[in-house]
């Protein structure tokens, strides 16, 4: 099944559009790639915030040095 797409439009100056045409760059691909990377980054940032918030709610009881010793002795 083909990917469903949407159109996203921005307004730029004529000067900028001319500069873009002169460059020979595939602006659609470059901008699409940037938007995808930025959106993924924002999603991960939001997820990390949730993880940190949830981690703050977890109470760990015990001495970490004891846990480390037990781990070392088990090896």
C-alpha positions as CSV (number, residue, x, y, z in Angstrom):
1,X,0.0,0.0,0.0
2,X,1.5,3.4,-1.0
3,X,2.5,5.9,1.7
4,X,-0.2,8.5,2.4
5,X,1.3,12.0,2.1
6,X,0.3,15.5,2.8
7,X,1.3,18.8,1.2
8,X,3.1,21.4,3.4
9,X,3.5,24.9,1.9
10,X,5.7,27.8,3.0
11,X,6.0,31.3,1.6
12,X,9.4,32.6,0.6
13,X,10.7,35.7,-1.2
14,X,11.3,35.8,-4.9
15,X,14.9,36.4,-4.3
16,X,15.2,33.4,-2.2
17,X,13.4,31.2,-4.7
18,X,15.8,32.4,-7.5
19,X,18.8,31.6,-5.3
20,X,17.3,28.2,-4.7
21,X,16.8,27.6,-8.4
22,X,20.4,28.7,-9.2
23,X,21.9,26.2,-6.7
24,X,20.7,23.1,-8.4
25,X,19.9,21.5,-5.1
26,X,16.9,19.2,-4.7
27,X,15.3,21.4,-2.0
28,X,12.3,19.1,-1.5
29,X,14.4,16.2,-0.4
30,X,16.7,18.3,1.7
31,X,13.8,20.0,3.5
32,X,11.8,16.8,3.9
33,X,14.9,15.1,5.4
34,X,15.4,18.0,7.8
35,X,11.7,18.0,8.9
36,X,11.8,14.2,9.4
37,X,15.0,14.4,11.5
38,X,13.7,17.3,13.6
39,X,10.3,15.6,14.2
40,X,12.1,12.4,15.3
41,X,14.4,14.4,17.6
42,X,11.4,16.2,19.2
43,X,9.6,12.8,19.7
44,X,12.7,11.4,21.4
45,X,13.1,14.5,23.5
46,X,9.5,14.2,24.7
47,X,10.0,10.5,25.4
48,X,13.1,11.1,27.4
49,X,11.3,13.7,29.4
50,X,8.6,11.1,30.2
51,X,11.3,8.5,31.1
52,X,13.0,10.9,33.5
53,X,9.7,11.9,35.0
54,X,8.7,8.2,35.5
55,X,12.2,7.4,36.8
56,X,11.8,10.0,39.5
57,X,8.8,8.2,40.8
58,X,10.7,4.9,41.3
59,X,12.2,4.5,44.7
60,X,15.2,2.3,45.1
61,X,15.8,0.9,48.5
62,X,19.2,-0.5,49.4
63,X,22.8,0.2,49.1
64,X,24.2,0.3,45.6
65,X,27.6,-0.8,46.8
66,X,26.0,-4.0,48.1
67,X,24.4,-4.6,44.8
68,X,27.7,-4.1,43.0
69,X,29.5,-6.5,45.3
70,X,26.9,-9.2,44.8
71,X,27.2,-8.7,41.0
72,X,31.0,-9.0,41.2
73,X,30.8,-12.1,43.4
74,X,28.4,-13.8,41.0
75,X,30.9,-13.6,38.2
